[in-house]
């Protein structure tokens, strides 16, 4: 017996054109410089940099948050404290695998 459709969790909404443009700018910055931090993402046009970093992790552009080789701590300009700078994984936009994972 199938689960009724009104009990299923709805699919997440697709990205708006504005989010897609900002994400494209962030990916271009990652490809050009190899690293990015939250403040740079905010300067590129979004107000929620950490949500965008989570989306980029899901798409494979950034390393996992708990991966110690995926980021480094940099001192703030004031000299009091640090912030994380995240490395690019090397994945290119429109980069596809020749075969699906799992040999399917």
Backbone as CSV, one residue per row, in Angstrom:
resi,resn,N_x,N_y,N_z,CA_x,CA_y,CA_z,C_x,C_y,C_z
1,UNK,0.844,-1.178,0.000,0.000,0.000,0.000,0.893,1.246,0.000
2,UNK,0.581,2.187,-0.822,1.380,3.411,-0.942,0.991,4.404,0.142
3,UNK,1.966,5.216,0.501,1.756,6.263,1.498,0.991,7.405,0.833
4,UNK,-0.094,7.895,1.420,-0.861,8.979,0.781,0.000,10.218,0.533
5,UNK,-0.207,10.833,-0.592,0.640,11.959,-0.998,0.510,13.160,-0.064
6,UNK,-0.615,13.334,0.609,-0.749,14.505,1.475,0.032,14.346,2.777
7,UNK,0.566,13.148,3.073,1.409,12.947,4.249,2.889,13.124,3.928
8,UNK,3.241,13.138,2.664,4.645,13.252,2.264,5.160,14.669,2.489
9,UNK,6.450,14.728,2.758,7.101,16.029,2.903,7.187,16.669,1.519
10,UNK,6.804,17.930,1.389,6.857,18.550,0.066,8.298,18.740,-0.396
11,UNK,8.483,18.730,-1.694,9.817,18.943,-2.260,10.273,20.364,-1.953
12,UNK,11.585,20.568,-1.735,12.056,21.921,-1.467,11.825,22.811,-2.688
13,UNK,11.540,24.076,-2.463,11.301,24.962,-3.612,12.577,25.145,-4.427
14,UNK,12.411,25.357,-5.704,13.578,25.575,-6.552,14.175,26.946,-6.257
15,UNK,15.431,27.103,-6.641,16.117,28.366,-6.380,15.490,29.492,-7.197
16,UNK,15.444,30.654,-6.597,14.962,31.820,-7.331,16.080,32.296,-8.253
17,UNK,15.747,33.057,-9.292,16.792,33.570,-10.180,17.843,34.393,-9.437
18,UNK,17.429,35.154,-8.425,18.375,35.956,-7.658,19.359,35.064,-6.910
19,UNK,18.851,33.990,-6.265,19.737,33.071,-5.556,20.700,32.394,-6.521
20,UNK,20.223,32.035,-7.697,21.077,31.381,-8.679,22.184,32.321,-9.155
21,UNK,21.871,33.607,-9.324,22.895,34.572,-9.757,23.960,34.752,-8.678
22,UNK,23.522,34.874,-7.435,24.475,35.047,-6.337,25.337,33.800,-6.205
23,UNK,24.712,32.639,-6.309,25.463,31.395,-6.218,26.478,31.286,-7.353
24,UNK,26.113,31.725,-8.545,27.044,31.705,-9.672,28.231,32.635,-9.413
25,UNK,27.969,33.806,-8.817,29.069,34.719,-8.477,30.003,34.105,-7.446
26,UNK,29.421,33.429,-6.452,30.236,32.794,-5.408,31.077,31.679,-6.009
27,UNK,30.502,30.867,-6.901,31.254,29.788,-7.536,32.368,30.351,-8.402
28,UNK,32.106,31.443,-9.125,33.158,32.083,-9.921,34.305,32.554,-9.032
29,UNK,33.968,33.122,-7.870,35.002,33.567,-6.927,35.807,32.373,-6.425
30,UNK,35.119,31.268,-6.106,35.808,30.063,-5.645,36.776,29.536,-6.700
31,UNK,36.339,29.485,-7.953,37.187,28.976,-9.024,38.396,29.884,-9.215
32,UNK,38.185,31.181,-9.133,39.270,32.138,-9.364,40.286,32.153,-8.223
33,UNK,39.807,32.151,-6.969,40.691,32.323,-5.821,40.983,31.030,-5.067
34,UNK,40.108,30.039,-5.139,40.320,28.773,-4.463,39.837,28.730,-3.023
35,UNK,39.523,29.882,-2.439,39.025,29.949,-1.059,37.927,31.000,-0.977
36,UNK,37.105,30.886,0.083,36.061,31.890,0.300,35.680,31.880,1.771
37,UNK,35.233,33.025,2.267,34.749,33.112,3.643,33.350,33.739,3.634
38,UNK,32.725,33.747,4.795,31.342,34.214,4.890,31.216,35.697,4.531
39,UNK,32.167,36.511,4.934,32.079,37.943,4.652,32.158,38.220,3.153
40,UNK,32.975,37.473,2.441,33.058,37.635,0.987,31.726,37.281,0.339
41,UNK,31.072,36.232,0.830,29.771,35.836,0.284,28.739,36.932,0.531
42,UNK,28.771,37.543,1.698,27.847,38.646,1.991,28.106,39.808,1.042
43,UNK,29.355,40.112,0.767,29.678,41.206,-0.149,29.250,40.904,-1.583
44,UNK,29.114,39.628,-1.918,28.670,39.254,-3.258,27.157,39.331,-3.420
45,UNK,26.419,39.620,-2.329,25.010,39.922,-2.511,23.991,39.153,-1.709
46,UNK,24.376,38.295,-0.790,23.381,37.570,-0.006,23.422,38.029,1.445
47,UNK,22.361,37.759,2.169,22.334,38.116,3.582,22.535,36.906,4.476
48,UNK,22.455,35.705,3.926,22.634,34.491,4.715,23.744,33.651,4.085
49,UNK,24.968,33.978,4.440,26.121,33.322,3.836,26.222,31.857,4.239
50,UNK,25.858,31.544,5.465,26.007,30.170,5.935,25.027,29.219,5.252
51,UNK,23.847,29.708,4.913,22.898,28.889,4.161,23.453,28.602,2.763
52,UNK,24.060,29.599,2.152,24.641,29.401,0.826,25.818,28.438,0.896
53,UNK,26.631,28.517,1.962,27.737,27.569,2.109,27.205,26.146,2.282
54,UNK,26.096,25.984,2.986,25.496,24.665,3.135,25.044,24.134,1.782
55,UNK,24.430,24.972,0.968,24.013,24.553,-0.375,25.211,24.176,-1.235
56,UNK,26.297,24.945,-1.126,27.497,24.638,-1.904,28.131,23.329,-1.437
57,UNK,28.049,23.029,-0.139,28.548,21.742,0.358,27.731,20.593,-0.216
58,UNK,26.410,20.752,-0.261,25.540,19.705,-0.810,25.827,19.470,-2.287
59,UNK,26.150,20.526,-3.008,26.438,20.398,-4.437,27.879,19.978,-4.711
60,UNK,28.722,19.943,-3.679,30.080,19.439,-3.840,31.139,20.484,-4.093
61,UNK,30.821,21.766,-3.984,31.811,22.818,-4.237,32.698,23.100,-3.027
62,UNK,32.189,22.851,-1.816,32.961,23.041,-0.590,33.078,21.705,0.135
63,UNK,34.155,21.542,0.901,34.337,20.344,1.707,33.318,20.335,2.839
64,UNK,33.100,19.170,3.455,32.205,19.063,4.599,32.678,19.972,5.724
65,UNK,31.754,20.422,6.543,32.077,21.354,7.616,32.992,20.728,8.661
66,UNK,32.898,19.414,8.880,33.725,18.771,9.887,35.048,18.256,9.335
67,UNK,35.346,18.510,8.077,36.600,18.086,7.467,37.683,19.099,7.822
68,UNK,38.708,18.703,8.596,39.735,19.675,8.987,40.574,20.183,7.822
69,UNK,40.632,19.435,6.719,41.393,19.906,5.559,40.560,20.783,4.633
70,UNK,39.295,21.010,4.975,38.397,21.790,4.137,38.375,23.267,4.460
71,UNK,39.063,23.682,5.544,39.062,25.094,5.919,40.286,25.395,6.788
72,UNK,40.559,26.666,6.968,41.596,27.080,7.909,41.114,28.317,8.640
73,UNK,41.661,28.547,9.808,41.303,29.704,10.627,42.236,30.863,10.274
74,UNK,41.674,32.027,10.031,42.456,33.222,9.725,42.155,34.282,10.776
75,UNK,43.153,35.014,11.167,42.958,36.053,12.179,42.136,37.200,11.603
76,UNK,41.275,37.775,12.435,40.483,38.927,12.028,41.374,40.151,11.883
77,UNK,40.886,41.153,11.195,41.661,42.382,11.016,41.985,43.061,12.338
78,UNK,41.065,42.943,13.288,41.280,43.585,14.583,42.369,42.873,15.380
79,UNK,42.653,41.621,15.040,43.637,40.858,15.783,43.050,40.114,16.959
80,UNK,41.763,40.294,17.219,41.091,39.636,18.335,40.128,38.587,17.798
81,UNK,40.599,37.389,17.589,39.726,36.316,17.123,40.078,35.848,15.728
82,UNK,39.322,34.844,15.280,39.570,34.245,13.972,38.239,34.013,13.247
83,UNK,38.338,33.731,11.959,37.186,33.308,11.171,37.654,32.227,10.206
84,UNK,36.701,31.437,9.717,37.038,30.327,8.835,37.064,30.760,7.376
85,UNK,38.063,30.267,6.678,38.169,30.439,5.232,38.087,29.034,4.644
86,UNK,37.152,28.821,3.725,36.850,27.494,3.200,37.523,27.270,1.852
87,UNK,38.047,26.059,1.664,38.695,25.677,0.409,37.673,25.165,-0.600
88,UNK,37.980,25.356,-1.875,37.199,24.830,-2.988,37.601,23.372,-3.200
89,UNK,36.648,22.492,-3.497,36.941,21.070,-3.683,37.557,20.772,-5.042
90,UNK,37.462,21.680,-5.981,37.986,21.436,-7.316,36.910,21.050,-8.312
91,UNK,35.662,20.974,-7.855,34.568,20.633,-8.762,34.226,21.851,-9.615
92,UNK,34.059,21.620,-10.909,33.693,22.694,-11.829,32.189,22.710,-12.024
93,UNK,31.623,23.884,-12.302,30.200,23.921,-12.654,29.939,23.048,-13.887
94,UNK,28.819,22.363,-13.892,28.417,21.449,-14.981,29.324,20.219,-15.053
95,UNK,30.093,19.940,-13.999,30.974,18.783,-13.958,30.142,17.554,-13.626
96,UNK,30.152,16.569,-14.499,29.349,15.361,-14.316,30.267,14.145,-14.324
97,UNK,29.833,13.106,-13.667,30.577,11.854,-13.678,30.261,11.090,-14.964
98,UNK,31.238,10.291,-15.421,30.975,9.465,-16.600,29.991,8.362,-16.261
99,UNK,30.114,7.816,-15.044,29.178,6.800,-14.579,28.613,7.248,-13.243
100,UNK,27.386,6.863,-12.966,26.761,7.209,-11.686,27.480,6.462,-10.563
101,UNK,27.439,7.023,-9.381,28.050,6.356,-8.230,27.370,5.028,-7.964
102,UNK,28.133,4.074,-7.481,27.575,2.774,-7.175,27.477,1.857,-8.390
103,UNK,28.046,2.273,-9.524,28.042,1.438,-10.705,26.692,1.270,-11.364
104,UNK,25.783,2.198,-11.139,24.444,2.084,-11.729,24.417,2.556,-13.137
